[in-house]
Amino acid sequence: MSENKKNKNELKRLRAVDRAIADLRRGLSVIVQGAGDASLVLATEMAYAAELADLEARSGSTPVLALTAHRANVLHIKPTGDEAVRLIIEDWMDAPLMRALADAVHDLDQPFRGPFTRLKGALPPSVPTAIKLAKLARLLPSVLAAPLPLDQINKAAAEHDLSIVSIDDITAFEEIAATQLKPVAAARVPLQASEDTTFHAFRPKDGGIEHLAIVVGDPNRHEPVLARLHSECFTGDLIGSLKCDCGEQLRGALKALHDEGGGVLLYLAQEGRGIGLINKLRAYKLQSQGFDTIDANERLGFDADERVFQPAAEMFKLLGFRKVRLMTNNPEKVEGLQRFGIDVTERVSHKFPSNTHNELYLATKKKRSGHYL
């Protein structure tokens, strides 16, 4: 396949996933299709009575409620060994209840729910992939899924104006989006930490949120550059939240780059370790109920950390850097960059004193995530 044809094909795949993401966020159903099965799916978070009725009418079958294994465990549903669990929708399970089952912030308000009936048998690949799509949409990781015969896909899509997205495209979405990052703007922006600073913006071809690179000075491309990967944190970076150490890490990193005489900070659009701002607020609510940061994410149905670091590696390459001295306490960032072709020659410690609001947060990162704190 020629490079031009490959790029067009990848853009087409990105567009299909992006359209499905947008539809899920609007409360619309989408078709997730594989080689051997297909499902008409609706994000549980967006499921109200009208949307549920449409889902049943358009599929011609009764949907199931699909949850991640993390979320099912919280609801005391026996594990199946699969990454997702399907529940039969009983007569007493209305739309508000199903939305509550997907959202852990309601657990203490409604502690007595069930019993639930698991759907037995092999898990259709379209179901966990649809949950992945909900994650990409920054929605809660749960869907209502109704099986759709393969020979009915095109007819259903045409009659009801439904998006069709393949399992393969959803699975490859993050990798393709990372490798298709393009620089779109750059400008000098003097900062308090360093007046000699240039911002570079990189946009994925799916049209998603831009990642930023903040280059301090003019670091040597032939030597390992002092660098920091910083996931955006609206609450910590901008508002000054005391629940995390993100703001201190951001400002401290910029000062360190200035003191070094130059370096790079990548500001990545990965709020809340990849779950998005709204879900991070949900996790904060759970933390106020006594759960630590990892338990909170998993109670919502997410993994402890949903981030991928391939976009960061691609940004370094586009900026001309192949070797970095990485300011981090997180071993996964080191491994993540090295996996995608960036040589991390040194890990530079980057920690700050705790306060009464983030003591548990930092202790959890050290004890349960293996951070060097």
Beta strands, then each sheet from edge to edge (+ up, - down):
strand 1: 30-33
strand 2: 38-43
strand 3: 64-68
strand 4: 84-88
strand 5: 142-147
strand 6: 163-166
strand 7: 182-188
strand 8: 197-203
strand 9: 211-216
strand 10: 225-231
strand 11: 263-268
strand 12: 323-327
strand 13: 343-348
sheet 1: 4+ 3- 5+ 2- 1+ 6+
sheet 2: 7+ 8- 9+ 11- 10- 12- 13-
end
